[in-house]
Structure formats: C-alpha cells, structure tokens
Amino acid sequence: MASLGVNIDHIAGVRQARRTVEPDPVSYALLAELGGADGITVHLREDRRHIQDRDVQLLREVVRSRLNLEMAATAEMEVMALGIKPHMVTLVPEKRQEVTTEGGLDVAGQLGSLTGLVGRLQEAGIGVSLFVDAAPAQLEASAASGARWVELHTGTYAEASWGRQAKELARLTEGCFLARSLGLRVNAGHGLTYQNVEPVAAIEGMEELNIGHTIVARALAVGLEQAVRQMKALVQNPRRDLLFGSSQP
Ligand code: PXP
C-alpha cells in the first residue's frame, strides 16, 4: 500500500504573494498530518519563491511524520541539508524561469558529482531520493549513484491525452519494476490529482506518492485536513480495475 507525502509549497506561495506571515506552512503541515499525511514535502528553491529557510528549520522540529526536502544539487543546498538533517532529501533539477519542476534529474549526465553528494548526505544519516524520468538509463545511473530511492516523474502521465495515458502508465509501471530490480525503493509524484492518482497508487512496489497542488486547491473548499484525508483514501485503496486505460473511452 502506497503512503502519501503532502507537498505544502503552495501554502507558502500564498504567503509570499504578499510577503507577509500568513498562511504559515508550518501550521498547515500539522493539519496535513492530522488528515493522515505520512510525510511533509517542501522544495527550498534557490530563489526562495515559496518555502523560506525558516520554514524548513521549524518543520524539522515540529513534523512528527517525515520531512522530505526537495532541493537542487548545489553546494548551498548541501550545506542547508547537512545543517537541518531532514529525514529525506529529494534531489531535483531546478531552473529559475520554470513555473514548477520540469523534467527529471539527468543523473546519467552528472553521475560523478551526484555520487559524491549522495554519499555525503547518506553518511550524515539523510535518506536520498533522485527525481527522475522512468527511463532505463536514468534508473541504472540512479542505482550506480548509491541513492536508495528514486521518485518517478509522473508529469508526462498526468498531462497525457486520453489516448496516451495507458502508455505513460505502462512506462511508470515498467520503470518501477526496473528500479526495484536494481535495488532501489520507488516513490512518484508531480501533477497527480484526485482524478488520475489511483492507477499510479496501484502500481506494484510503489512506496510513496508526493502530491501538492491538487490537495492545496481542494483545501480551499473543504479545508486541508479533509483534503488530505480524501487523497489518502485514494492512495491507500485505489480501484485496481483502473490500472490500464483508466481514461480510455
Ligand atoms: N515531486 C516533486 C519532485 C516535485 O517537484 C513536485 C512539485 O513541487 C511534486 C512532487 C508535487 O507536484 P504537484 O504539486 O504537481 O502535486
């Protein structure tokens, strides 16, 4: 059964729109945990457009589930992670101009430097996950880096047209199988919604889904605790008959 990591970046985004103190993502992390979140995920971006250093420091103290820090593989972020020691670091690619994380990390293209960083973080007791496309070359490189987890990028699946969705789901399923056969543990995320999450949650061996935008959007209507509860029900008990061709006419 997959677990649910709740990404609260968009709560910080509302605060930063006014550069004020509310809504405070730290308080909302606790509400997400009340709703059943198995982990809290935040992305500390180089430009600090939503989550701030203070948020990560406070979250490390108050989160009772697990804190997953998404960050770029830079020297600045390495210092930050080694100081704060989240339970998990997920290394993501980052471009200043992007609206959200686009594409997976090119692990194969920077294996040497990533292997060093993965080793230093893991030596400090931090679990390391690499956010990658479900491509064999990236999964093989991820295993070679020494990382214990990968997070499969579900953006292409989430954005696929009806006709392509089953193909993209098969790519994720095969990626999950290959990653596990290479000894990696597998999470997934990006672009998942209440409508498209079940087939991904039903993939054999999928451990955790990291979901943010759709939960924060629903929270405007029903409150965060309830929005998390509704997503957790889908992640824990997905309808299995949706696994292939869920949206096929
Ligand atoms: N996983 C990673 C690595 C991400 O970068 C993001 C977006 O911040 C998510 C999961 C969550 O994506 P979404 O907000 O689309 O659910």
Residues whose N, C-alpha, C, O or C-beta is under 5 A from the ligand:
A	BS01	PXP	N7 H43 V92 T101 F131 G189 H190 G191 L192 N210 I211 G212 H213 T214
